[in-house]
Amino acid sequence: MNSTVEQEIDVAVPDDITTPRAKLVYYYLATNGGATADDIRSDLDISKGNALSIIGTLRERDHVERENGRYELRRVE
């Protein structure tokens, strides 16, 4: 028997993230606690080039950081 656990996650997307795919990647990272580019590509069914381009933009805007080969949302302190 399969069971599903629902968890409410409150994610506020920064105003400078405007494209649907960038928002999707941001939400994905927020809900998964980070991921590799291959995880993003596979799970969101986008090309690796698109995934890396979006991640690059999110990194340039200081929303995402890379740690140990994984991309994670930047911690705001």
C-alpha positions as CSV (number, residue, x, y, z in Angstrom):
1,M,0.0,0.0,0.0
2,N,1.4,3.4,-1.0
3,S,1.0,6.4,1.2
4,T,1.4,10.0,0.4
5,V,2.6,12.6,2.8
6,E,1.5,16.2,2.1
7,Q,3.6,19.0,3.4
8,E,2.8,22.6,3.0
9,I,5.8,24.7,2.0
10,D,5.7,28.4,1.8
11,V,8.0,29.6,-0.9
12,A,8.2,33.2,-2.0
13,V,9.8,33.6,-5.4
14,P,11.9,36.8,-5.7
15,D,10.4,39.5,-7.9
16,D,13.3,39.3,-10.4
17,I,12.5,35.7,-11.3
18,T,9.9,36.2,-14.0
19,T,10.0,33.3,-16.4
20,P,7.9,30.2,-15.8
21,R,10.8,27.8,-16.1
22,A,13.0,29.9,-13.7
23,K,10.2,29.9,-11.2
24,L,9.8,26.2,-11.6
25,V,13.5,25.6,-11.0
26,Y,13.4,27.9,-8.0
27,Y,10.4,26.0,-6.5
28,Y,12.0,22.7,-7.3
29,L,15.2,23.7,-5.4
30,A,13.1,25.0,-2.5
31,T,11.0,21.9,-2.1
32,N,13.9,19.4,-2.6
33,G,16.5,21.2,-0.5
34,G,18.8,21.4,-3.6
35,A,19.7,19.2,-6.5
36,T,22.3,18.5,-9.2
37,A,21.8,19.9,-12.7
38,D,21.1,16.3,-13.8
39,D,18.3,16.0,-11.2
40,I,16.8,19.2,-12.4
41,R,17.0,18.2,-16.0
42,S,15.5,14.8,-15.4
43,D,12.8,15.6,-12.9
44,L,11.6,18.8,-14.7
45,D,12.0,17.3,-18.2
46,I,14.1,20.2,-19.6
47,S,17.3,20.0,-21.5
48,K,20.6,20.2,-19.5
49,G,21.5,23.4,-21.4
50,N,18.3,25.1,-20.3
51,A,18.8,23.8,-16.7
52,L,22.3,25.2,-16.6
53,S,21.3,28.5,-18.2
54,I,18.5,29.0,-15.6
55,I,20.8,28.0,-12.7
56,G,23.4,30.4,-14.1
57,T,20.9,33.3,-14.0
58,L,19.8,32.4,-10.5
59,R,23.4,32.3,-9.4
60,E,24.2,35.6,-11.0
61,R,21.3,37.1,-9.0
62,D,22.5,35.5,-5.8
63,H,19.5,33.3,-5.3
64,V,21.4,30.0,-5.8
65,E,24.8,28.7,-4.7
66,R,26.7,25.6,-5.6
67,E,28.0,23.3,-2.9
68,N,29.5,19.9,-3.4
69,G,28.1,19.6,-6.9
70,R,24.5,20.5,-5.8
71,Y,22.6,23.7,-6.3
72,E,20.8,25.1,-3.3
73,L,18.9,28.2,-2.6
74,R,21.1,30.8,-1.0
75,R,20.6,31.1,2.7
76,V,19.5,34.5,3.8
77,E,20.7,35.4,7.3
